[in-house]
């Protein structure tokens, strides 16, 4: 697939946009766990796509964090980075999103007992995010959305009660 030389990455947590960069740099960021599954990419800053939707980024793995909790999809290299950071272990379950195959990290074809240290990151690159940080950020977002929805529901309920009182007062109450 041919890619333009101008790509942009929009971080989900704060909307910060990085770029323009070439596709090779975007792919490098994805491999270095600097692209979250919730981040978006664009060639024109108008049409945005969730990063995992670009097959060429190879964000193919879900990491099982609990009985029903998963992180991803993310890259093989990001899985290795999370291992290096101690967030997951060799027996952590992975799911390949392309094949639906389940395996432990140890059973994967890319498990390395000793992981090399990651290169230093340039100043204008997105920061690495841990699985825990990404999940905590998503929980905060969902909690805020829940509060907003509850407020909307309370306002709608109050409006309904107000309209019912007006109907009752006008003698047009519904049974």
Rosetta silent file (secondary structure, phi, psi, omega in degrees, C-alpha in Angstrom):
SEQUENCE: XXXXXXXXXXXXXXXXXXXXXXXXXXXXXXXXXXXXXXXXXXXXXXXXXXXXXXXXXXXXXXXXXXXXXXXXXXXXXXXXXXXXXXXXXXXXXXXXXXXXXXXXXXXXXXXXXXXXXXXXXXXXXXXXXXXXXXXXXXXXXXXXXXXXXXXXXXXXXXXXXXXXXXXXXXXXXXX
SCORE:     score description
SCORE:     0.000 S_00000001
   1 L     0.000  128.184  177.831    0.000    0.000    0.000 S_00000001
   2 L   -80.895  134.623  178.734    1.375    3.388   -1.000 S_00000001
   3 L  -122.186  144.100  177.041    1.227    5.984    1.719 S_00000001
   4 L   -65.384  164.165  179.255    1.599    9.713    1.458 S_00000001
   5 L   -82.181   -2.841 -176.851    4.589   11.329    3.093 S_00000001
   6 L  -118.318  103.744  175.675    2.253   13.309    5.343 S_00000001
   7 E  -121.664  150.576  178.601    0.645   11.434    8.195 S_00000001
   8 E  -128.044  144.165  176.583   -0.790   12.784   11.421 S_00000001
   9 E  -117.923  125.145  176.440   -1.398   11.051   14.732 S_00000001
  10 E  -110.142  118.699 -179.608   -4.126   12.377   17.062 S_00000001
  11 L   -73.556  134.737 -177.527   -3.828   11.189   20.649 S_00000001
  12 L   -66.573  -42.523 -171.292   -7.124   10.067   22.130 S_00000001
  13 L   -66.646  -31.319 -177.307   -6.526   11.239   25.689 S_00000001
  14 L  -135.424    0.158  178.369   -5.933   14.925   24.920 S_00000001
  15 L    76.164    4.029 -179.993   -6.473   15.408   21.176 S_00000001
  16 L   -62.963  137.704 -178.391   -2.853   16.474   20.632 S_00000001
  17 E  -110.363  133.763  177.213   -1.818   16.049   16.996 S_00000001
  18 E  -114.672  140.273  177.471    1.672   14.991   15.919 S_00000001
  19 E   132.075  179.147    7.145    2.968   15.348   12.378 S_00000001
  20 E   -74.770  145.089  176.924    3.319   15.617    9.532 S_00000001
  21 E  -136.841  161.628  175.542    5.463   12.491    9.559 S_00000001
  22 L   -82.796  164.914 -174.559    6.149    9.778    7.024 S_00000001
  23 H   -64.253  -31.788  178.658    4.449    6.410    7.346 S_00000001
  24 H   -61.254  -39.111  179.222    7.679    4.724    8.425 S_00000001
  25 H   -68.941  -41.248  177.202    7.825    7.015   11.482 S_00000001
  26 H   -59.655  -43.714  179.028    4.153    6.316   12.281 S_00000001
  27 H   -64.107  -39.391  177.601    4.874    2.595   12.089 S_00000001
  28 H   -61.772  -43.369  178.915    7.919    3.065   14.343 S_00000001
  29 H   -62.787  -41.136  179.044    5.758    4.855   16.931 S_00000001
  30 H   -62.289  -42.523  179.567    3.198    2.023   16.827 S_00000001
  31 H   -65.965  -28.204 -176.804    5.960   -0.546   17.405 S_00000001
  32 L   -91.349   15.603  179.084    7.301    1.515   20.341 S_00000001
  33 L    62.070   30.973  177.858    3.919    1.495   22.182 S_00000001
  34 L  -101.267   -2.713  177.897    3.458    5.201   21.457 S_00000001
  35 L  -117.813  114.757  179.237    0.215    4.661   19.524 S_00000001
  36 L   -79.137  154.239  176.035   -2.772    3.642   21.625 S_00000001
  37 L   -60.237  -18.942 -179.408   -5.583    1.520   20.176 S_00000001
  38 L   -94.514   -7.688  179.410   -7.833    4.572   20.671 S_00000001
  39 L   -70.983  157.966 -179.558   -5.568    7.006   18.797 S_00000001
  40 E  -120.380  152.740  178.379   -6.500    8.153   15.294 S_00000001
  41 E  -126.814  153.999 -178.353   -4.410    8.683   12.157 S_00000001
  42 E  -154.059  151.607  173.097   -4.987   10.823    9.098 S_00000001
  43 L   -98.009  -14.737 -174.296   -3.332   11.844    5.854 S_00000001
  44 L  -131.201    2.184 -178.111   -5.272   15.120    5.584 S_00000001
  45 L    62.670   14.798  176.899   -6.246   16.099    9.178 S_00000001
  46 L  -115.516  -51.817 -179.525   -9.897   15.914    8.061 S_00000001
  47 L   -99.894  115.541 -176.414  -10.639   12.194    7.785 S_00000001
  48 L  -110.858  143.409  179.367   -9.432   10.278   10.845 S_00000001
  49 E  -128.803  140.042  174.962   -9.199    6.498   11.264 S_00000001
  50 E   -59.261  134.522 -175.174   -8.532    4.507   14.434 S_00000001
  51 H   -51.955  -44.440 -178.256   -4.879    3.457   14.267 S_00000001
  52 H   -62.584  -15.343 -179.140   -5.527   -0.316   14.515 S_00000001
  53 H   -73.541  -17.871  176.588   -7.638   -0.118   11.351 S_00000001
  54 L   -84.401  106.419 -176.634   -4.481    0.427    9.246 S_00000001
  55 H   -54.885  -34.742 -175.780   -3.297   -3.121    8.562 S_00000001
  56 H   -67.141  -14.519  176.359    0.222   -1.901    7.810 S_00000001
  57 H   -81.513  -14.106  177.314    0.687   -0.820   11.444 S_00000001
  58 L    56.318   40.911  174.463    0.324   -4.482   12.478 S_00000001
  59 L   -87.174   76.629 -167.524   -1.672   -3.664   15.614 S_00000001
  60 L  -107.921   -3.905 -170.909   -2.897   -7.250   15.649 S_00000001
  61 E  -117.342  133.644  168.897   -2.760   -8.414   19.286 S_00000001
  62 E   -97.397  139.312  178.176   -5.143   -8.173   22.217 S_00000001
  63 E  -107.845  121.858  178.640   -3.588   -8.609   25.659 S_00000001
  64 E   -80.038  122.411 -177.813   -5.814  -10.325   28.220 S_00000001
  65 L  -102.503  -21.400  179.826   -5.576   -8.441   31.511 S_00000001
  66 L  -158.501 -167.654 -178.491   -8.261  -10.267   33.468 S_00000001
  67 L   -55.587  -44.729 -176.428  -11.105  -12.690   32.969 S_00000001
  68 L  -129.777   18.602 -175.753  -12.967  -10.386   30.581 S_00000001
  69 L  -113.245  129.412 -177.800  -10.605   -7.433   30.272 S_00000001
  70 E  -130.544  154.279  171.694   -8.408   -6.844   27.237 S_00000001
  71 E  -121.983  137.875  175.365   -6.031   -4.154   25.991 S_00000001
  72 E   131.890 -168.274    6.565   -5.405   -3.541   22.324 S_00000001
  73 E   -74.525  151.904 -179.441   -5.140   -4.217   19.576 S_00000001
  74 E  -144.166  176.699 -174.942   -1.446   -3.410   19.667 S_00000001
  75 L   -87.894  164.422  174.831    1.798   -4.475   18.004 S_00000001
  76 H   -57.429  -44.092 -177.667    4.174   -7.336   18.824 S_00000001
  77 H   -65.417  -36.568  177.413    6.800   -4.780   19.819 S_00000001
  78 H   -67.061  -38.654  175.632    4.365   -2.977   22.130 S_00000001
  79 H   -58.338  -44.684  179.314    3.536   -6.314   23.786 S_00000001
  80 H   -64.561  -36.403  177.956    7.269   -6.787   24.349 S_00000001
  81 H   -65.335  -41.311  177.877    7.540   -3.244   25.750 S_00000001
  82 H   -64.816  -34.549  174.579    4.752   -3.970   28.249 S_00000001
  83 H   -64.679  -46.084  179.813    6.631   -7.129   29.222 S_00000001
  84 H   -59.666  -36.222  179.911    9.838   -5.107   29.653 S_00000001
  85 L   -78.778   -7.184  178.850    7.950   -2.652   31.885 S_00000001
  86 L    82.327   13.014 -179.484    6.672   -5.542   34.011 S_00000001
  87 L   -80.710  -24.549  176.308    2.999   -4.898   33.211 S_00000001
  88 L  -134.876  169.425  179.678    2.520   -8.359   31.750 S_00000001
  89 L  -125.704  174.319 -179.479    4.395  -11.649   32.032 S_00000001
  90 L   -59.221  -24.245 -179.309    5.435  -14.483   29.731 S_00000001
  91 L   -96.243    9.324  175.660    2.238  -16.373   30.612 S_00000001
  92 L   -65.670  135.822 -179.482   -0.086  -13.470   29.716 S_00000001
  93 E   -78.542  134.094  175.040   -2.717  -14.575   27.197 S_00000001
  94 E  -118.047  149.727  173.788   -2.641  -12.915   23.757 S_00000001
  95 E  -124.487  124.344  175.519   -5.248  -13.072   21.017 S_00000001
  96 E   -80.450  115.545 -176.080   -4.225  -12.543   17.410 S_00000001
  97 L   -67.244  -24.071 -178.843   -7.039  -10.406   15.964 S_00000001
  98 L   -79.180  -35.568 -175.135   -6.302  -11.568   12.403 S_00000001
  99 L  -112.609  -10.841 -175.520   -6.465  -15.305   13.083 S_00000001
 100 L    67.087   12.222  179.026   -8.373  -15.445   16.410 S_00000001
 101 L   -73.834  136.258  176.252   -5.565  -17.680   17.704 S_00000001
 102 E  -106.110  139.652 -179.850   -5.027  -17.563   21.475 S_00000001
 103 E  -158.883  160.076  170.745   -1.584  -18.101   22.958 S_00000001
 104 E   -81.947  160.636  176.922    0.541  -17.047   25.886 S_00000001
 105 L   -57.556  -40.248  179.356    3.255  -14.525   25.222 S_00000001
 106 L   -58.896  -36.335 -178.397    5.778  -17.299   25.893 S_00000001
 107 L   -81.120  -13.942 -177.858    4.150  -19.407   23.125 S_00000001
 108 L   -67.505  157.399  179.111    4.124  -16.549   20.627 S_00000001
 109 L   -75.970   -6.200 -176.573    6.680  -16.545   17.875 S_00000001
 110 L  -114.128    5.212  179.065    8.014  -13.173   18.963 S_00000001
 111 L   -64.344  134.128  175.904    8.663  -13.743   22.686 S_00000001
 112 L  -126.560  126.559  178.456   12.168  -12.752   23.730 S_00000001
 113 L   -61.262  -44.936  177.796   13.500  -13.627   27.162 S_00000001
 114 L  -109.438  117.379  179.894   15.828  -10.627   27.165 S_00000001
 115 L   -95.603  136.174  177.226   14.346   -7.516   25.597 S_00000001
 116 L   -69.478  149.563  176.601   16.627   -4.803   24.239 S_00000001
 117 L   -66.578  143.978  179.698   16.275   -1.330   25.742 S_00000001
 118 L   -74.883  147.537  177.410   14.208    1.004   23.607 S_00000001
 119 L   -65.587  158.852  176.402   16.020    3.860   21.833 S_00000001
 120 L   -63.647  150.017 -177.160   15.656    7.381   23.167 S_00000001
 121 L  -101.382  138.846  176.590   12.604    9.207   21.897 S_00000001
 122 L   -66.554  160.765 -174.803   12.794   12.586   20.134 S_00000001
 123 L   -61.594  -40.199 -175.434   11.148   15.540   21.854 S_00000001
 124 L   -97.270   43.759  174.516    8.129   15.897   19.528 S_00000001
 125 L  -115.283  152.044  177.467    7.001   12.299   19.642 S_00000001
 126 L   -64.769  144.574 -179.759    4.025   10.968   21.535 S_00000001
 127 L   -74.570  153.676  174.681    4.922    9.541   24.910 S_00000001
 128 L   -69.999  141.290  178.085    4.759    5.872   25.693 S_00000001
 129 L  -119.765  139.429  177.304    1.674    4.931   27.627 S_00000001
 130 L   -83.735  161.419  176.550    1.352    1.969   29.886 S_00000001
 131 H   -57.770  -45.895 -178.391   -1.610   -0.379   29.739 S_00000001
 132 H   -59.346  -44.368 -179.947   -2.599    0.779   33.222 S_00000001
 133 H   -62.105  -45.561 -179.468   -2.449    4.447   32.194 S_00000001
 134 H   -62.027  -42.020  179.804   -4.559    3.817   29.068 S_00000001
 135 H   -68.375  -40.523  178.323   -7.171    1.875   31.034 S_00000001
 136 H   -63.393  -40.525  177.908   -7.307    4.488   33.807 S_00000001
 137 H   -61.804  -43.960 -179.309   -7.753    7.218   31.190 S_00000001
 138 H   -65.892  -39.167  177.107  -10.592    5.274   29.537 S_00000001
 139 H   -62.168  -43.932  177.803  -12.290    4.675   32.920 S_00000001
 140 H   -60.271  -43.253  179.105  -12.141    8.422   33.673 S_00000001
 141 H   -62.087  -43.470  179.530  -13.670    9.189   30.283 S_00000001
 142 H   -67.359  -36.537  176.871  -16.481    6.683   30.816 S_00000001
 143 H   -63.896  -43.093  177.679  -17.159    8.010   34.323 S_00000001
 144 H   -63.529  -40.895  177.748  -17.456   11.563   32.951 S_00000001
 145 H   -63.154  -40.095  178.503  -19.754   10.330   30.194 S_00000001
 146 H   -62.779  -44.563  178.326  -21.890    8.536   32.788 S_00000001
 147 H   -60.801  -43.647  179.547  -22.199   11.707   34.895 S_00000001
 148 H   -61.990  -44.230 -179.928  -23.173   13.666   31.776 S_00000001
 149 H   -65.756  -38.572  177.656  -25.795   11.080   30.783 S_00000001
 150 H   -63.483  -41.366  178.567  -27.241   11.019   34.321 S_00000001
 151 H   -63.024  -42.168  178.110  -27.584   14.798   34.266 S_00000001
 152 H   -62.891  -41.126  178.885  -29.341   14.622   30.900 S_00000001
 153 H   -64.483  -44.114  178.441  -31.677   11.927   32.238 S_00000001
 154 H   -61.980  -40.934  178.104  -32.482   13.970   35.354 S_00000001
 155 H   -65.092  -40.272  178.599  -33.215   17.026   33.205 S_00000001
 156 H   -65.961  -41.497  177.749  -35.458   14.944   30.932 S_00000001
 157 H   -62.127  -43.545  179.065  -37.292   13.481   33.948 S_00000001
 158 H   -62.581  -40.623  179.846  -37.823   16.957   35.403 S_00000001
 159 H   -65.974  -41.220  178.315  -39.145   18.187   32.046 S_00000001
 160 H   -61.753  -45.812  179.059  -41.531   15.204   31.804 S_00000001
 161 H   -61.348  -39.968  178.970  -42.868   15.870   35.329 S_00000001
 162 H   -62.350  -45.010 -179.722  -43.317   19.532   34.429 S_00000001
 163 H   -68.099  -37.517  177.347  -45.258   18.671   31.266 S_00000001
 164 H   -63.841  -39.210  177.354  -47.379   16.098   33.110 S_00000001
 165 H   -62.605  -41.646 -179.571  -48.327   18.765   35.693 S_00000001
 166 H   -65.784  -40.833  178.176  -49.328   21.138   32.914 S_00000001
 167 H   -64.372  -43.513  178.635  -51.418   18.431   31.241 S_00000001
 168 H   -61.139  -44.461  179.827  -53.063   17.549   34.547 S_00000001
 169 H   -63.519  -30.359 -178.788  -53.800   21.183   35.281 S_00000001
 170 L   -87.226   -2.281  179.433  -55.381   21.563   31.841 S_00000001
 171 L    77.661   19.022 -179.210  -57.521   18.457   32.462 S_00000001
 172 L  -111.921   27.016 -174.693  -55.831   16.524   29.692 S_00000001
 173 L   -63.849  147.208  179.303  -53.966   14.034   31.844 S_00000001
 174 L   -88.451  148.538  179.092  -53.189   10.636   30.354 S_00000001
 175 L   -94.110    0.000    0.000  -54.391    7.444   32.055 S_00000001
